[in-house]
Amino acid sequence: MPPEQQDPEDRKPSSQGFGQVRLPPAFDLALRWGLTLAVSVLLGFLIGRWVDVKLKTTPLFLLIGVFWGLGGSFYSVFLQIKKLEKDDQTEENSTKPRYK
């Protein structure tokens, strides 16, 4: 029976709706890290540019903002890697049989 003719209570949610697709873990991780890097550098650039326009110090704060964004994004990626390593160790320890 086509889904349009089914009772609404009998329908199961479609697995192909928006937000329903699961990305492979490596792709998800790369996307997160890429977005973290891009957003951090962009924010640093925009804030630095705004301060330069206000203070008339053309490249100084723009460069500081970009490097601040780079440093922040690398620190964020570093924290994410540490969390992944901790999760892997926890998973590894829970799957190993313990012998006394």
Buried (B, 14 or more C-beta within 10 A) or exposed (E): EEEEEEEEEEEEEEEEEEEEEEEEEEEEBEEBBEEBBEBBBEBBBEBBBEBBEEEEEEEEBBBBBBEBBBEBBBEBBEEBEEEEEEEEEEEEEEEEEEEE
